Amino acid sequence: MALADRARSLKQRGYQVVNLAGGDPHFGTPEHVVDAARDALAEGFTHYTSSRGLPELRKAVADLLSLRSGVIRDPDNEVVITPSAKHAVFASLMAVLDPGDEVLIPTPSWVSYGQMVRLAGAQPVSVPLFAADNFTLSRELLEAKVTPRTKAIVLNSPTNPTGRVLSTSELRDIADFSAARDLVVISDEIYEDIVFGDNTHRSPAEYPECVDRTLTVSGFSKSFAMTGWRLGYVSGPQELMNAVLKVQEHSVGEAGSFIQRGGMAALLGNRSPVRHMVEQYDRHRKWAHGELSQVPGIECALPEGAFYLFPDISALGFSDSHACAQWLIDKAGVVVTPGSAFGPGGEGHIRLSLAASTATVEAGVNRLRDALSTPH
């Protein structure tokens, strides 16, 4: 927030500021999705739905899970449509946690996971991953942080901010560990469609040890450029989903009726807009990675998924990542997110979003490259 305030101040004084901090795709929502919601509004489809969500949309989600990962979920009892994937994560945590529980969160991780755990009265426990090991998660790292109070583990793949996609060996470790420790797995798969090269997204729910202990979260914001629509879903075994449903019923009620019609069009309609977006993100990541890799002292892994770069700037002489981000605003007029925002393991890095337009990405990365290549 402080960096955003600084950027606004510079803009008000006439400086040109390029924002590479956000995770909002610059693309418009696909037209057939907009048309479906507009038609629903025209029909007067503007009233309450079931708290579980429209039956047709729940079936479309269940069919997608079966087709994509072979996970079979009953759309009547094991899928809930939520107003955003963010709420799906929150409802899942509220459903499974009691005060005093602990939740393992591999970090660097999205900034809201830990705060959601605290809102549920539980304690987040970071499992720091390391850039030198390509942020690889292992059973040994998890075992080092588990206690008798550990109730759940939160996963995110493809990962914000690192761009990692969990490998089969990592998922095998997670399955064995969660089964041995009898943990609930909350798997945030919001970037599941944004995977590059030979990498493949897989869900922990695919593993027999995890299918009855995993709550799988996803949504429409990233894949379909529907961030403002606030539409997501969570699926899992009926016992856990009954608790998720109670949280939904007694908080937000349900997702918007006409918005769910848009979600149906997204899942059942033409998927070429998704492929087009992913192709552009792929071009952005390759080009931006190449440019930043030219800067002496910067280490930058090529992302496997999502739409972020997470370069290591620890060798450039800044006191910390926040100081680097502040300097980049003042020196280059570029807003990035300091790695410290993402918890242990994030310090020494900055996160750049590649979800902006090509012109914005090129302008921002060129400024970063030039600024970081000079003494500071």
Secondary structure, DSSP 4 states (H G I P E B T S, - for coil): -HHHHHHHHHHHTT---EE------SSPPPHHHHHHHHHHHHTT--S---TT--HHHHHHHHHHHHHHH-----TTTSEEEESSHHHHHHHHHHHH--TT-EEEEEES--THHHHHHHHTT-EEEEEE--GGGTT---HHHHHTT--TTEEEEEEESSPTTT-----HHHHHHHHHHHHHHT-EEEEE-TTTT-B-TT-----GGGSTTTTTTEEEEEESTTTTT-GGG--EEEE--HHHHHHHHHHHHTTT-S--HHHHHHHHHHHHS--HHHHHHHHHHHHHHHHHHHHHTTSTT-B-PPPSBTTEE--B-GGG--SSHHHHHHHHHHHH-EE-EEGGGG-TT-TTBEEEE--S-HHHHHHHHHHHHHHHTS--
